[in-house]
């Protein structure tokens, strides 16, 4: 317990000592470049000068103060418009009516060291009375600045613990959108998230799939480039190289330029500040690297400092996003009149004053701008500073409970955190029409002007608007470009190409090159039956079943339908032999009819001979049904006609064979065989054999008839139009029955071949059936292996060959005797009473 009481007393003593401690500044105080007292104070940090001269550090004496040089006109205008806006507010009767707004504007000279120095000066103030105590409260209610993202990160991290709001007019790094790390940061410009993505969109819009990328090696460049690279990958854009450097890294810059020189990309996305862009331009000029299409960002695309002699040779035609150009009414006159009279220190102070002997020499370079305002219409960030000042004013107006007639409650003590919360809720419109509010990341809506570097007839370089980007619009309407107004790299009128591989034409597909980005590919022709009907196709599409690719592989066309037609050579030849067979059969029939009373015709039943000739004629004719486009009727006709006519033919031959056997059996003593197989029985046997085949065909056609079929399996590129058998069993039964009769006929004829006679017809029947069987046995493998229409041709050939075999083997010997050996065409010779050599 005693220990606990002692600890409490110790803490109380320490707290008392802290509260009574006098505040004092370590080192020399830093004074603002421009300042004015007020009831409330807004701080500002701008790079009014861009070069810092460091004194030598010899450690033998106190270092001299750092000196700044080289006026940065852009940031000086920002400082001026901040004062311009504050003076407007002080004159206003509706906004902070009885509250005067003061300002303290520091020059950081473009140096990180000075940035920290200026930030601490704003937080602490520059002088203290003897009785001032450390109360942890800053005199500054908000800070406007910095211009660069990296410096703004430093500023925001420094002021963050004190909850002092920082509002930047041009810091665009996406990293600053992190509310966890930067809870009190706001900006009147959009985050680079939108600009980085828009860079990828504009590259894709122009069809550039192969680009180089270079960025400033700081928060601004690294974060912006990371977002661009991610979006580029999503959009199918390949980045040949991504390199970075900082303004002080000369050797690294030279390596970057070497990479650019060796690269094949003709489009460079440059996410640089104006300082780095100036350094890069210098190196490009030294190495004379021209013809590159630069795509830039708001930090450099409208920088007047880059316009030097011969600049257009390297940056001519550059495209990029710029902050919208806004004319703030009254500001142009203010910078050459009222500012110098009311806000510029050297116009009010003479000699040694209470402001610690203000030395007017540091303002001499600024005084040279006293009568110059031609740049004011081109200033693009000044309006953002104007909006930032008014955002702070509206926040304070709400916190001080200002009323138009009653004024504001000046006695209220405003905490910085309250200003932060008030800024989150501001919503107003400035006099030039812009609506001001902050989103949940503290940023503004992304609205950019797309500008193009163009050269006028007098040689001057102008930033011509050629479109705009508005993130508040639907995604398909955000980018609007007037391509016809664009001048391209080197002043060309034709858009440059920047691809790793040329576009693959229709009929080909892209095949990635091993080990290279996806934008580097070979163009491979589509395979047969596949097409690509658009350029740069990743895959070829398979044509539907009845379609095939054309020669160019860019269109599916109907497959060629193939069948054995009457007009092609093969069809004509087969028709010729078919008709020749018909003609030959008819001639033989005429010959036989004219000699019907001769013994050789009357032998072995002339009626069967004429029926056989008729059936052979049908066999020759049925082959014609196999030629031509298959239809439902022709498919049924060709197979049934073939089956029935051949059975009729073989039945006749079988009948003649039986007649030969019966005839010789009848010559034996006591034989009465012929009465059992006379003409009537012969006709009935032919009819019976044929009716069986007819019955088979009727069953086949009833159960599963043949039908036209588009065969797309044998050939991929064409359709074989053929007759499907319908029922394999039906077709097999037809062929089997024919084969059965043929084998039976062959056996009987073979048995009768040795019977004595001067003209034994059984020998010729045996030989003809042997040919018939040989043809149809060889037909089977030939039929199976023949492709397309040749299958039909083989079947027709088998029909014609077997028909010619029967015709020639059976009837040619008889015709020979009738025409050339009439002396043998006698009954005596036929009966064998006149010796003769047998056929």
NULODREN-597095 format. One line per 3 residues: number of its first residue (from 1); for each residue x, y, z of C-alpha. Coordinates in steps of 0.001 Angstrom, whole numbers. Each point is the difference from the previous one (the first is absolute). Layout:
residues N
NUM) X:Y:Z  ...
//
This chain:
residues 839
1) 0:0:0  2817:2351:863  1720:-788:-3289
4) -3187:814:-1887  -326:3420:1730  3624:822:-762
7) -548:-814:-3690  -3046:2304:-137  1956:2875:1590
10) 2832:-473:-2509  -2343:153:-3005  -1706:3108:1390
13) 3357:1715:424  1059:-812:-3561  -3305:1312:-1402
16) 414:3253:1909  3505:425:-1390  -1205:-560:-3573
19) -2841:2504:329  2393:2666:1309  2632:-646:-2682
22) 612:2952:-2272  -178:-674:-3762  3131:878:-1925
25) 1141:-673:-3542  3120:-1999:-632  2144:1742:-2595
28) -901:2978:-2183  -3724:666:-553  -1315:-392:-3555
31) -2209:2812:-1251  -2758:-351:-2575  513:1386:-3490
34) -3434:1625:49  -2213:459:3046  -2876:1866:1515
37) -1583:-153:3443  -3613:-952:477  -2530:-1460:2417
40) 569:-3325:-1680  3110:-967:-1922  535:-2202:-3007
43) 3490:-1267:-733  1484:-570:-3424  3140:-1743:-1243
46) 1000:462:-3661  3208:-418:-1998  126:3676:-965
49) 3683:-552:-827  1260:-3231:-1526  3700:0:827
52) 1658:-188:3397  3597:1101:521  1715:-1842:2826
55) 2725:1780:1953  3256:-1767:648  211:-1950:3230
58) 3481:496:1442  -1081:-418:3634  2180:2965:1040
61) -2785:2529:53  -3745:181:39  -1397:-948:-3458
64) -1454:2806:-2071  -3756:-83:-690  -1007:-2019:-3057
67) -871:2141:-3010  -2600:-587:-2737  57:1008:-3652
70) -1794:-515:-3329  -3641:1053:329  -2517:-2775:-587
73) -2754:2035:-1627  -2657:-2688:388  335:-211:3795
76) 366:3767:336  -3387:354:-1711  -1394:-2533:2479
79) 1215:2136:2892  -1517:3072:-1634  -3400:-1583:-596
82) -62:-1225:3604  349:3613:1152  -2498:1089:-2682
85) -2598:-2461:1314  615:990:3644  -422:3666:-833
88) -3268:-832:-1793  -1228:-1828:3081  1014:2880:2260
91) -2070:2318:-2176  -2980:-2343:-16  -3003:803:2166
94) -1461:-3495:-234  3062:-2193:623  1719:503:3390
97) -1561:3471:156  1726:1379:3119  3043:-2270:-12
100) 3259:980:-1668  1988:-2766:-1644  3778:204:195
103) 2648:-2018:-1767  3572:-1153:315  1578:-1151:-3257
106) 3381:-1699:37  2380:-677:-2886  1506:-3494:116
109) 2288:663:-2974  -872:-3405:-1450  1993:-1657:2768
112) -1074:-2765:2378  2233:1574:2641  -1746:3341:-330
115) -3379:-1733:-69  563:-1436:3459  1401:3318:1185
118) -3062:1851:-1321  -2380:-2539:1526  1554:365:3460
121) -88:3795:-327  -3736:-143:-780  -650:-2287:2943
124) 2087:1989:2513  -165:3571:-1177  3128:2099:-415
127) 118:2019:3260  -1174:-291:3628  -651:2436:2815
130) 1857:-527:3241  -3001:-1420:1807  -1193:-2331:-2769
133) -634:-3512:1165  -31:-3239:-2064  -3696:-793:-333
136) 272:-2391:-2965  -2227:2194:-2156  1022:1303:-3432
139) -954:3452:-1216  -687:-1498:-3455  -3512:-1340:-696
142) 884:-1663:-3335  2930:-305:-2391  -223:249:-3783
145) 2780:-1874:-1823  2243:-1589:-1034  262:-113:-3755
148) 1763:-3352:-299  -1264:-3295:1372  3194:-1015:1804
151) 242:3347:1786  -3717:-217:818  544:-3436:1555
154) 2641:1526:2284  -2265:2908:861  -3011:-2212:728
157) 1964:-2427:2145  1482:2895:1985  -3295:1768:626
160) -2009:-3209:361  531:-478:3760  -1252:3565:571
163) -3121:-595:-2170  736:3140:-2025  -1724:-292:-3390
166) 2189:140:-3086  -1621:860:-3347  2143:-520:-3089
169) -734:1572:-3338  2187:-2307:-2107  1207:-3032:1992
172) -1617:-2895:-1850  1701:-3101:1427  -2533:-2774:633
175) 1912:-802:3200  -1489:3136:1578  -3497:-1498:-327
178) 763:-2310:2924  -2135:1523:2770  1691:-2165:2615
181) 3410:1550:-691  -1219:3457:-1013  -3264:651:1874
184) 237:3784:-238  1083:285:-3628  -2205:1486:-2728
187) 591:1124:-3575  -1814:2009:-2618  1460:-2149:-2757
190) -820:-3598:-826  2105:-2963:1053  2387:-1544:-2516
193) -2105:-3146:181  -2250:1482:-2679  2803:1530:-2073
196) 2049:-3204:41  -2953:-2081:-1156  -911:2630:-2602
199) 3545:-274:-1401  -573:-3698:-616  -3415:686:-1540
202) 1367:2571:-2437  2846:-2343:-1007  -2526:-2746:-697
205) -2296:2450:-1817  2721:653:-2577  836:-3689:-390
208) 3493:172:1499  753:-3355:1597  3774:406:401
211) 1178:2957:2069  2888:1114:2118  -452:1551:3440
214) 2169:2410:1969  -813:1643:3302  1418:2230:2679
217) 1522:-2030:2811  -2105:1487:2779  -3431:-526:1542
220) -1736:1828:-2838  1641:-1943:-2803  210:-3426:1629
223) -3614:-129:1153  -1331:1428:-3257  2031:-2396:-2121
226) -1049:-2996:2126  -3664:772:-691  702:527:-3711
229) 1861:-3316:-294  -2807:-1873:1735  -2672:1573:-2210
232) 2110:-529:-3125  217:-3704:801  -3783:-146:478
235) -506:1716:-3367  2384:-2296:-1878  2764:2605:-436
238) 3589:-1227:207  2720:2141:1519  3380:-631:-1621
241) 1876:1631:2873  -817:1991:3122  2863:2164:1236
244) 313:2823:2503  2424:2660:1175  117:3025:2258
247) 1091:3478:-1032  3363:-289:1748  884:-3449:-1434
250) 1932:932:-3139  1583:-3395:-617  -3289:-1805:478
253) -1627:2406:-2452  2600:-893:-2639  -786:-3694:448
256) -3708:780:-357  653:1817:-3271  2091:-2935:-1269
259) -2902:-2362:721  -2393:2308:-1855  2395:176:-2933
262) 360:-3783:-221  -3730:-661:421  -2403:-589:-2864
265) -3015:1722:1589  -915:3223:-1787  -2304:1221:2777
268) 1381:1073:3389  -2210:555:3040  1879:2610:2033
271) -1247:251:3594  2457:2752:867  38:3356:1691
274) 1096:2979:-2075  3481:-148:1586  650:-3604:-1058
277) -1589:618:-3385  2383:2889:-570  2960:-2252:844
280) -1274:-2760:-2281  -567:2489:-2823  3576:1185:349
283) 1370:-3538:-370  -2303:-794:-2925  1312:3131:-1691
286) 3625:-971:617  -509:-3459:-1511  -2379:1337:-2686
289) -2762:-2517:754  -3072:1137:-1902  -3238:-1486:-1293
292) -1313:-1095:3401  -3655:590:783  -61:1316:3559
295) -3067:-506:2187  237:2325:2967  -1576:901:3298
298) -1240:3261:1420  3323:672:1741  1885:771:-3228
301) -2310:-45:-2998  -745:3735:240  3291:1119:1566
304) 1204:3118:-1806  3495:-619:1361  348:-2906:-2435
307) -505:2204:-3051  3537:745:-1109  1577:159:-3467
310) -308:-3313:-1870  -2381:-1376:2660  -2583:-856:-2627
313) 2424:-2467:-1630  -265:-2180:3107  -3318:853:1637
316) -2002:1114:-3019  -3334:-1788:-203  76:-997:3674
319) -3369:-894:1470  -923:225:3638  -2407:877:2754
322) -34:3510:1348  -1872:1723:2792  -2829:2021:-1481
325) 850:3594:-798  -2305:2354:1947  -73:3769:-145
328) -472:1457:3501  -1620:3358:-507  2110:2943:1186
331) 3163:-1983:683  1860:1082:-3135  -300:3673:970
334) 736:-766:3637  3472:-1444:-700  1222:3254:-1597
337) -1832:2504:2179  -1530:-665:3410  2367:-2788:1018
340) 3079:2225:-88  -1777:2779:1844  -1632:-2010:2785
343) 1725:-3348:424  3610:389:-1090  2247:721:3011
346) 2497:2340:-1591  -2775:2302:-1136  -1001:631:3657
349) 3224:-129:2056  2820:2437:-121  3355:-440:1611
352) 317:-1979:3189  -3373:-1093:1320  -1357:-2069:2813
355) -38:-3038:-2261  3545:-862:903  1655:2280:-2527
358) -1752:-1328:-3056  2435:3:-2873  -1701:1060:-3222
361) 2826:-1425:-2071  -1591:-3456:165  -2998:1392:-1881
364) 1912:1577:-2860  -563:-2846:-2467  -3726:81:794
367) -189:3716:-662  1004:-679:-3599  -3457:-1576:-473
370) -1860:3068:1188  -1306:906:-3441  -224:-3504:-1488
373) -3277:-1909:-131  -36:-1660:-3448  397:-3418:1577
376) -3068:335:2235  -2550:-1397:-2526  2191:-3112:-353
379) 266:-688:3734  -1887:-3241:654  581:-566:3736
382) -791:3479:1228  -3740:-703:36  641:-3021:2236
385) 1676:2232:2576  -2949:2385:-255  -2421:-2857:729
388) 2162:-1230:2899  -81:3431:1691  -3762:199:-347
391) -370:-3558:1351  1834:1046:3176  -2066:3206:198
394) -3307:-1875:-268  1151:-2467:2655  920:2821:2389
397) -3240:1765:-868  -1960:-3045:1205  2170:-533:3084
400) -298:3635:1099  -3775:-185:-446  5:2992:-2272
403) -3281:1680:-886  -440:2552:-2735  -1378:2765:2242
406) 1484:-976:3375  3508:-926:-1155  2177:-2717:1521
409) 686:-1016:3588  3646:1010:250  429:-1285:3535
412) -277:-3628:-1067  3233:-1923:209  358:-2172:-3087
415) 1905:-3261:248  1806:-1252:-3163  -1967:-3251:123
418) -3206:2018:-260  1261:1628:-3195  773:-3462:-1417
421) -3549:-1194:723  -1479:3191:-1421  2004:-403:-3216
424) -1511:-3450:-505  -3426:1605:-197  693:3095:-2129
427) -2141:313:-3083  -44:3262:-1943  399:1542:-3418
430) 2697:2585:-779  -577:3000:-2222  1355:-1638:-3165
433) -2587:-2786:303  1950:-2937:1425  -1696:-2061:2661
436) 2369:-691:2913  -261:-2989:2313  2289:-2775:1207
439) -592:-3734:-430  694:-2582:2695  3729:43:-836
442) 208:3785:248  346:427:-3767  -1903:1765:-2755
445) -1768:-1393:-3064  2413:-846:-2832  -496:2376:-2914
448) 2829:403:-2474  565:1777:-3252  1852:-2038:-2629
451) 2570:2235:-1670  2257:-410:-2994  3337:1720:-666
454) -414:1827:-3297  2187:2504:-1799  -1425:3188:-1452
457) 1115:1505:-3284  2245:2442:1873  1818:-2875:1686
460) -1587:419:3409  -1205:-3084:1866  -3603:-100:1229
463) -1858:-2443:2218  -3099:-668:-2059  -3021:-1644:1678
466) -1030:-3112:-1981  -2354:-1643:2474  -861:-504:3644
469) -283:-2627:2707  -2744:173:2640  -77:-2771:2623
472) -3478:1042:1140  -1517:-1235:-3282  -864:-3627:-858
475) 3066:-2078:-926  -775:-30:-3739  -345:3793:-112
478) 2966:1093:2111  2496:514:-2818  -902:2215:-2944
481) 2661:603:-2668  63:1996:-3212  2547:-2152:-1785
484) -146:2057:-3170  1453:2991:1895  3040:-1850:1322
487) 3528:575:-1275  2157:-3055:639  3679:-464:905
490) 2317:2108:-2089  -2899:2051:-1387  -1371:-2953:-2001
493) -3659:-188:-1003  -98:-3792:66  -339:-1865:3266
496) 3177:-1968:840  -70:-3755:500  1445:-1544:3127
499) -419:-3767:123  2322:-2858:848  -1519:-2097:-2783
502) -2016:1091:-2984  -3725:-544:160  -1022:-3526:-948
505) -2331:121:-3017  -3258:-1844:-229  530:-3690:-567
508) 2806:-224:2534  318:-200:3756  2542:1318:2454
511) 2567:-2396:1426  2042:1414:2874  3759:76:-400
514) 1674:-1971:2751  1514:2127:2740  -1395:3283:-1349
517) -2996:2170:965  -3416:-955:-1318  118:2854:-2515
520) 2883:-1752:-1756  -1414:-2807:-2060  116:-1817:-3320
523) -2944:-145:-2364  -932:-3641:-608  -2467:-857:-2790
526) -3167:-1645:1214  -255:-3745:-520  -2285:-1391:-2670
529) -3612:308:1074  774:2899:2357  -258:3735:-589
532) 730:3328:1639  -2149:2788:-1378  1665:2781:1941
535) 3529:1295:316  2196:-984:2947  -2126:-2998:836
538) 1296:-2098:2892  -1749:-3129:-1187  -1445:-1332:-3204
541) -3642:-1019:37  -1158:-3371:-1260  -2458:181:-2897
544) -3412:-1619:577  -615:-3518:-1303  -1060:763:-3581
547) 2482:2864:-430  3697:134:-775  2570:2755:-19
550) 707:1808:-3239  3499:295:-1430  691:3188:2001
553) -1274:-1665:3231  -2087:3068:823  -3458:-1259:-860
556) -1977:-3193:374  -1510:-1085:-3288  -2286:-2891:-767
559) 1964:-3172:-587  158:-1335:-3518  -2623:-2682:-403
562) 1509:-2921:-1884  -1892:-2716:-1831  449:-1839:-3268
565) -1645:2243:-2584  -858:-464:-3642  2121:2977:-1034
568) 3411:-1058:1342  2420:-2176:-1953  -440:-3083:2155
571) -3774:270:-196  102:424:-3771  2265:-3046:-412
574) -2256:-2160:2179  -3113:1211:-1834  1723:-812:-3282
577) 804:-3594:1024  -3454:-417:1465  -1682:1119:-3202
580) 2536:-1962:-2016  -1011:-3109:1954  -3658:782:-606
583) 671:501:-3699  2033:-3171:-259  -2687:-1991:1818
586) -2709:1411:-2235  2039:-835:-3122  466:-3540:1226
589) -3717:-232:757  -785:1227:-3524  2467:-2470:-1445
592) -1497:-2829:2019  -3508:1026:-902  901:66:-3692
595) 1483:-3505:382  -2577:-1278:2459  -759:-3023:-2141
598) 3597:-1169:-235  1120:-2923:2156  2548:1967:2012
601) -2615:2517:1137  -2658:-2627:664  2467:-2081:2040
604) -374:167:3794  -3270:1921:-73  107:3126:-2132
607) -2624:1579:2255  2490:-6:2901  2644:1451:-2312
610) -2227:2930:-916  -983:462:3676  3679:-50:919
613) 774:2619:-2637  -2865:2102:1362  1272:-339:3559
616) 3533:890:-1127  -1394:3120:-1654  -1590:916:3337
619) 3287:-695:1766  1812:2404:-2311  -2723:2595:444
622) -193:-341:3798  3600:1214:190  -1255:3381:-1213
625) -2067:370:3193  3286:143:1942  1080:3128:-1882
628) -1349:3453:886  -938:1760:3223  -1388:-2493:2516
631) -3604:587:963  -2361:-1943:2175  -1569:-1726:-3005
634) 3215:-603:-1907  1616:-1593:3069  -2859:-2449:363
637) -134:-654:-3763  3696:-637:-589  398:-2765:2579
640) -3323:-1727:-592  381:202:-3807  3507:-1391:300
643) -1118:-2856:2257  -3063:-992:-2006  1566:253:-3495
646) 3036:-2037:1001  -2128:-2658:1630  -2090:-97:-3194
649) 3202:-331:-2004  1534:-2712:2206  -3380:-1789:133
652) -10:-173:-3792  3568:-1312:-37  -901:-2501:2702
655) -3021:-1062:-2028  2149:-523:-3101  2496:-2000:2059
658) -2774:-2240:1324  -1342:-415:-3557  3440:-1166:-1165
661) 160:-2579:2777  -3567:-1122:-561  512:-243:-3758
664) 2873:-2441:343  -1813:-1939:2700  -2967:-283:-2358
667) 2182:-1710:-2654  567:-2946:2283  -2214:-3053:-716
670) -3227:17:1988  494:3580:1273  -3005:2260:94
673) 1642:2971:1818  -834:2757:-2471  -3688:-235:700
676) 781:1225:3541  1961:3022:-1200  -1657:1157:-3142
679) -416:3621:-1166  -2740:682:2529  2108:-1255:2890
682) 2938:2021:-1265  -2037:3207:-69  -1440:-769:3439
685) 3463:-682:1427  1278:3353:-1298  -3092:1711:1372
688) 311:-1743:3376  3675:830:397  -697:3612:-942
691) -3014:311:2307  2143:-998:2958  2311:2929:-748
694) -2993:2281:-491  -1270:-1062:3422  3392:689:1574
697) 90:3464:-1627  -3559:810:1127  868:-906:3586
700) 3193:2053:-229  -1813:3061:-1352  -2750:-365:2581
703) 2168:-442:3078  3025:2194:-681  335:1242:-3578
706) 3113:1605:-1476  104:3796:241  2255:2877:-1103
709) 2774:590:2520  2578:2750:328  3214:-1743:917
712) 2330:2497:1686  2276:-2495:1708  2110:-1221:-2905
715) 943:3442:-1314  103:3060:2256  -14:2513:-2813
718) -2939:-1363:-1983  -3277:-1818:440  -426:-3374:-1676
721) -3643:-222:-970  -742:-3678:-81  -2745:-2462:581
724) 21:-1475:3428  -1070:-3629:-54  -2471:533:2793
727) 63:-3613:1072  3281:-1845:-382  -1882:-3256:503
730) -2340:834:-2910  2883:764:-2330  1879:-3085:1154
733) -3112:-2136:-661  -258:1375:-3543  3661:-645:-758
736) -61:-3309:1818  -2949:-1257:-1992  1701:990:-3264
739) 3158:-1717:1183  -1940:-3114:979  -1574:-303:-3456
742) 3337:690:-1665  1757:-2737:2023  -2830:-2465:-713
745) 165:857:-3672  3783:-414:-1  -190:-3433:1644
748) -2611:-1280:-2467  1838:1419:-2991  3258:-1466:1275
751) -1640:-3418:253  -1372:279:-3563  3249:1214:-1585
754) 1122:-3536:-995  -3248:-1057:-1643  588:-992:-3625
757) -1247:2416:-2631  1393:1978:-2853  -1361:3089:1695
760) -134:-500:3728  -1321:3317:1409  842:-1064:3568
763) 3679:754:-636  -780:3604:-888  -2429:350:2896
766) 2710:-1321:2358  2497:2488:-1320  -2474:2931:133
769) -1044:-800:3582  3661:-342:925  600:3526:-1347
772) -3174:1209:1764  1139:-1381:3353  3544:1270:-455
775) -1287:3501:-731  -2259:139:3052  2549:-1559:2327
778) 2583:2625:-978  -2757:2614:182  -274:-275:3799
781) 3519:1235:988  14:2518:-2841  -3389:1325:1133
784) 1106:353:3605  3300:1697:-793  -1176:2358:-2755
787) -536:3586:1134  -2999:2181:-815  -1520:-242:-3414
790) 2481:-2723:-920  -2010:-2329:2218  -2941:436:-2346
793) 2275:-319:-3028  1328:-3339:1301  -3548:-1267:468
796) -946:1095:-3540  3174:-1612:-1348  -891:-3266:1742
799) -3508:95:-1496  1317:738:-3491  2876:-2503:228
802) -2212:-2848:1198  -2642:886:-2577  2550:74:-2821
805) 1437:-3287:1337  -3374:-1716:-212  -849:1551:-3350
808) 3273:-717:-1711  659:-3441:1460  -3463:-1376:-674
811) -1039:1731:-3221  3204:853:-1866  743:-3634:-1006
814) -3499:-342:-1411  239:3315:-1846  3340:-1118:-1400
817) -1561:-3152:-1446  -3030:1875:-1313  2084:2651:-1716
820) 3240:-1710:-917  -635:-3792:147  -3511:-457:-1414
823) 915:-3539:-1142  84:-1013:3641  -3431:1449:683
826) -1707:-3288:-1004  -1919:-2616:1906  2429:-2718:-1030
829) 2944:1961:1329  -1840:845:3204  -909:-3676:478
832) 3628:-978:-462  -508:-2092:-3213  2614:2055:-1831
835) 3341:-132:1704  1131:3396:1125  2363:1523:2443
838) -1814:969:3146  -58:3516:1325
//
